[in-house]
Amino acid sequence: MSWFDLKGRSLIGELDWTREEYDLAMKLTDQMKGLYYSSKPHPYLEYKTFAMMFFSGSTRTRMSFETAMTQLGGHSQFLNPSTMRLSLEDKPGAGETVKDTAKAMARFCDGIGIRLLDDQIDYYGQGDEVMHRFAEHAEVPIINMASDINHPCQSLTDIYTMHEKLEGNVKGKKIVITWAYTPWIRGRCSVQGTALIAAMYGMDVVVANPPEFDLDPNVMQ
């Protein structure tokens, strides 16, 4: 397998890629980090455009994607859905449908990132549903920048960091995921995603959470 096998692939949920494919992504990350810290140009995405739709706010995710596109020689477009004609309702008179929007965006960009969290949805699971609808109609990859269920880019970063710190020896290691204090209730995506990818790599996953904040049983089983 080469990194060409990932070309054109969407990443919406942690289980969309296999462990072998995540290994490949981490090896490529090692190579690009080496180029970056050696001050060697690596414009692998020169003349490429990545559109980023942020239904929900972001600090680190937005900055990391924009910085990455700059370092790789490409361009990122920040899109606020509230200023677009898009409607998630997909009914006459509500606005442009997901299908029409996805097809139009795919003509102008080479990839689409979407961030749609609990604060902007009507029911649990809608965030992932919207991303899959975009993937169905857009002829470019769809990247999940955090949904109500999954956060695969953060999950990949988490397992990559653990590989670095533990020198690649993560199998059998215990990872404990718990909550810090926050004045508002955060979504489940980060916890569920990290638990999924850690289990994929054979880690002993422990989740410490209050009983009233149970995670998705379909993810945790």
Number of C-alpha atoms within 10 A of each C-alpha: 8 10 11 8 10 15 10 13 16 20 22 27 23 25 14 12 15 12 14 10 16 17 14 17 16 19 14 14 13 14 10 18 14 12 13 14 8 9 9 11 12 14 14 13 17 14 12 17 18 25 22 24 19 20 19 18 12 12 7 8 15 19 10 11 16 19 15 15 20 15 18 18 17 18 19 21 15 13 15 13 14 11 7 11 11 18 17 14 12 14 10 9 9 12 16 18 17 22 17 15 18 22 17 14 17 19 11 12 19 18 22 27 25 24 24 23 27 21 14 14 17 9 10 15 15 19 24 22 14 17 24 18 14 24 23 15 16 22 19 23 21 27 24 26 26 29 31 25 27 29 26 28 20 20 23 20 13 17 22 20 14 17 15 14 11 12 9 12 13 19 15 13 14 13 17 10 16 11 11 5 6 7 5 6 10 13 19 19 23 22 19 25 26 25 24 22 22 24 16 15 15 13 18 15 18 12 16 11 12 9 7 6 10 12 17 13 8 6 12 13 6
